[in-house]
Amino acid sequence: MTYKQKAQALYDMINQGQLMEGFEKYYHENVVMQELGEEPRVGKDANREYELKFLSMVKEVHGGGVDAILSDEETGTVMVESWMDVTFQDGNRVHFAQVAVQKWDGDRIVSEKFYHK
Protein backbone atom coordinates (compact mmCIF):
# COMPACT_ATOMS: atom_id res chain seq x y z
CA MET A 1 0.00 0.00 0.00
CA THR A 2 1.11 3.54 -0.64
CA TYR A 3 1.18 6.06 2.20
CA LYS A 4 -1.83 7.75 0.61
CA GLN A 5 -3.74 4.46 0.66
CA LYS A 6 -2.76 3.83 4.29
CA ALA A 7 -3.97 7.29 5.31
CA GLN A 8 -7.24 6.71 3.45
CA ALA A 9 -7.68 3.35 5.20
CA LEU A 10 -7.10 5.04 8.58
CA TYR A 11 -9.69 7.73 7.88
CA ASP A 12 -12.14 5.13 6.58
CA MET A 13 -11.84 3.43 9.97
CA ILE A 14 -12.28 6.72 11.83
CA ASN A 15 -15.38 7.62 9.81
CA GLN A 16 -16.86 4.17 10.51
CA GLY A 17 -16.59 4.75 14.26
CA GLN A 18 -13.34 2.81 14.67
CA LEU A 19 -11.05 5.63 15.81
CA MET A 20 -9.27 3.60 18.47
CA GLU A 21 -8.87 0.55 16.24
CA GLY A 22 -7.30 2.79 13.60
CA PHE A 23 -5.08 4.38 16.23
CA GLU A 24 -3.82 1.00 17.41
CA LYS A 25 -3.19 -0.23 13.87
CA TYR A 26 -1.55 2.81 12.28
CA TYR A 27 0.31 4.72 15.02
CA HIS A 28 3.88 4.00 16.13
CA GLU A 29 4.68 3.31 19.80
CA ASN A 30 6.82 6.49 19.93
CA VAL A 31 4.43 8.72 17.97
CA VAL A 32 4.52 12.46 18.59
CA MET A 33 1.20 14.25 18.05
CA GLN A 34 0.49 17.95 18.37
CA GLU A 35 -2.51 20.25 18.11
CA LEU A 36 -1.70 23.69 16.73
CA GLY A 37 -0.49 25.93 19.56
CA GLU A 38 -0.21 23.12 22.13
CA GLU A 39 2.71 21.13 23.46
CA PRO A 40 3.45 17.86 21.65
CA ARG A 41 2.17 14.61 23.16
CA VAL A 42 4.93 12.01 23.08
CA GLY A 43 4.35 8.26 22.94
CA LYS A 44 1.41 6.06 22.09
CA ASP A 45 0.22 5.81 25.71
CA ALA A 46 -0.09 9.60 26.13
CA ASN A 47 -1.84 9.93 22.79
CA ARG A 48 -4.17 7.00 23.47
CA GLU A 49 -5.22 8.72 26.70
CA TYR A 50 -5.85 11.96 24.79
CA GLU A 51 -8.01 10.20 22.18
CA LEU A 52 -10.00 8.29 24.80
CA LYS A 53 -10.66 11.55 26.68
CA PHE A 54 -11.91 13.15 23.45
CA LEU A 55 -14.21 10.19 22.75
CA SER A 56 -15.62 10.33 26.30
CA MET A 57 -16.74 13.93 25.65
CA VAL A 58 -18.61 13.00 22.44
CA LYS A 59 -22.31 12.22 22.74
CA GLU A 60 -23.04 11.69 19.03
CA VAL A 61 -21.16 11.75 15.73
CA HIS A 62 -23.29 13.11 12.88
CA GLY A 63 -20.75 12.59 10.14
CA GLY A 64 -17.19 12.95 8.99
CA GLY A 65 -15.19 12.81 5.83
CA VAL A 66 -12.03 13.48 3.92
CA ASP A 67 -11.89 16.32 1.40
CA ALA A 68 -8.34 15.71 0.18
CA ILE A 69 -5.27 13.56 0.75
CA LEU A 70 -1.87 14.50 -0.63
CA SER A 71 1.24 12.41 -0.20
CA ASP A 72 4.94 12.52 -0.91
CA GLU A 73 5.68 8.83 -1.20
CA GLU A 74 9.45 9.39 -1.19
CA THR A 75 9.49 11.13 2.22
CA GLY A 76 6.47 9.40 3.78
CA THR A 77 4.73 12.74 4.31
CA VAL A 78 0.94 12.79 4.03
CA MET A 79 -1.50 15.70 4.40
CA VAL A 80 -5.17 15.00 5.09
CA GLU A 81 -7.93 17.61 4.95
CA SER A 82 -10.86 16.24 6.95
CA TRP A 83 -14.00 17.22 8.83
CA MET A 84 -16.18 15.87 11.61
CA ASP A 85 -19.62 16.92 12.91
CA VAL A 86 -20.18 15.98 16.56
CA THR A 87 -22.41 16.76 19.52
CA PHE A 88 -20.60 16.82 22.85
CA GLN A 89 -21.97 15.55 26.15
CA ASP A 90 -22.80 19.17 27.11
CA GLY A 91 -25.10 19.48 24.08
CA ASN A 92 -22.86 21.68 21.95
CA ARG A 93 -22.75 20.61 18.30
CA VAL A 94 -19.49 21.40 16.52
CA HIS A 95 -18.32 21.01 12.93
CA PHE A 96 -14.53 20.52 12.94
CA ALA A 97 -12.37 21.03 9.88
CA GLN A 98 -8.64 20.38 10.01
CA VAL A 99 -5.51 19.46 8.13
CA ALA A 100 -3.28 16.74 9.57
CA VAL A 101 0.34 16.51 8.46
CA GLN A 102 1.62 13.00 9.04
CA LYS A 103 5.09 11.50 8.82
CA TRP A 104 5.00 7.75 8.16
CA ASP A 105 7.70 5.15 8.72
CA GLY A 106 6.67 1.88 7.11
CA ASP A 107 3.15 1.03 8.24
CA ARG A 108 2.99 3.49 11.14
CA ILE A 109 2.63 7.21 11.73
CA VAL A 110 5.60 8.52 13.72
CA SER A 111 4.48 12.15 13.92
CA GLU A 112 1.29 14.07 13.25
CA LYS A 113 0.48 17.75 13.58
CA PHE A 114 -3.08 19.08 13.38
CA TYR A 115 -3.91 22.51 11.93
CA HIS A 116 -7.35 23.87 12.77
CA LYS A 117 -8.92 26.92 14.31
Secondary structure by P-SEA (a helix, b strand, c coil): ccaaaaaaaaaaaaaacaaaaaaacccccbbbbbcccccccccaaaaaaaaaaaaaacccccccccccccccccccbbbbbbcccccccccbbbbbbbbbbbbbccccccbbbbbcc
